[in-house]
């Protein structure tokens, strides 16, 4: 089994910053990608950013404002969010795409709420 534990969400004013963290633990054979998704009320879950051995990928809506990074030794992925806007308000989910006990699949964190409001 693989567990993902997220932290760092909260309430922030427009223009502010937050940093999310997600640490993976458990029986992990290999990690193909780690990333962050978000889901706002009434909307579908969308990919915000991910990081693989080939590099990073961002949604157009967050390019230039969000930065994803990873500490391989700690199996941890971070999302630095700057210049936050009210439309960034959502539940943010950590994702790991990798193998555990030779089974390749997606794993999800429990989600952390980010609210951008004055």
C-alpha positions in Angstrom: 0.0 0.0 0.0 1.0 3.6 -0.7 -0.1 6.5 1.5 0.1 10.2 0.6 -0.1 12.8 3.3 -0.6 16.4 2.4 -0.1 19.6 4.4 0.0 23.3 3.9 -3.5 24.4 2.9 -5.4 27.2 4.5 -6.9 30.7 4.1 -4.8 33.4 2.3 -5.6 36.8 0.9 -5.4 37.5 -2.8 -1.8 38.1 -3.9 -0.6 35.9 -1.0 1.4 32.7 -1.0 1.1 29.1 0.3 3.3 26.1 0.0 1.8 22.6 -0.1 3.7 19.5 0.8 2.9 15.8 0.1 4.9 12.9 1.4 4.5 9.4 0.1 5.2 6.3 2.2 4.6 2.6 2.1 5.6 -0.1 -0.3 6.8 1.9 -3.3 8.7 0.1 -6.1 9.0 3.1 -8.4 7.6 6.6 -9.0 6.8 7.7 -12.6 5.3 11.0 -11.7 4.1 13.1 -8.8 1.8 16.0 -9.1 -1.0 18.2 -7.9 -4.6 18.4 -9.0 -7.4 20.6 -7.7 -11.2 20.5 -7.7 -13.3 23.6 -7.2 -17.0 23.3 -6.2 -19.1 22.2 -9.2 -16.1 21.6 -11.4 -14.1 18.6 -12.4 -10.7 17.7 -10.9 -7.9 19.2 -13.0 -4.2 18.8 -13.3 -2.3 21.8 -11.9 1.3 20.6 -12.1 3.3 17.4 -12.3 7.0 16.4 -12.2 8.6 13.5 -13.9 12.1 12.4 -14.8 11.6 14.4 -18.0 10.7 17.7 -16.3 7.8 19.7 -15.1 4.4 20.5 -16.6 1.9 23.2 -15.6 -1.6 24.1 -16.4 -1.9 27.4 -18.3 -3.9 28.9 -15.4 -1.0 28.6 -13.0 2.1 29.1 -15.2 4.4 31.7 -13.8 2.7 31.7 -10.4 3.1 28.1 -9.1 6.2 26.0 -8.8 6.4 22.3 -8.3 9.5 20.6 -6.9 10.4 17.2 -5.5 12.7 15.8 -2.9 13.4 12.3 -4.1 15.2 11.2 -1.0 12.1 12.0 1.1 9.5 11.0 -1.6 8.0 14.4 -1.1 6.5 16.8 -3.7 5.9 20.5 -3.0 3.8 23.1 -4.6 4.8 26.7 -4.1 1.8 28.9 -4.9 2.4 32.7 -5.3 0.2 35.5 -6.5 -2.8 33.6 -5.5 -6.2 34.5 -6.9 -9.8 33.8 -5.6 -10.2 31.5 -8.6 -7.4 29.3 -7.1 -9.8 28.3 -4.3 -10.3 24.6 -4.4 -9.4 21.3 -2.7 -5.9 20.4 -3.8 -5.0 16.7 -4.2 -1.6 15.1 -4.3 -1.1 12.4 -6.9 1.5 9.7 -7.3 1.7 7.5 -10.4 3.9 4.6 -9.7 4.1 1.0 -8.8 3.6 -0.8 -5.6 4.0 -4.6 -5.4 4.4 -4.6 -9.2 1.1 -2.9 -9.8 1.2 0.4 -11.7 -1.5 2.8 -10.7 -2.5 6.3 -9.5 -2.5 7.0 -5.8 -4.2 10.0 -4.2 -3.9 12.1 -1.0 -6.9 13.0 1.1 -7.0 16.6 -0.2 -6.2 19.9 1.5 -8.4 23.0 1.2 -7.0 26.2 -0.2 -9.2 29.3 0.1 -8.2 32.6 -1.4 -10.3 35.4 0.0 -10.1 38.9 1.5 
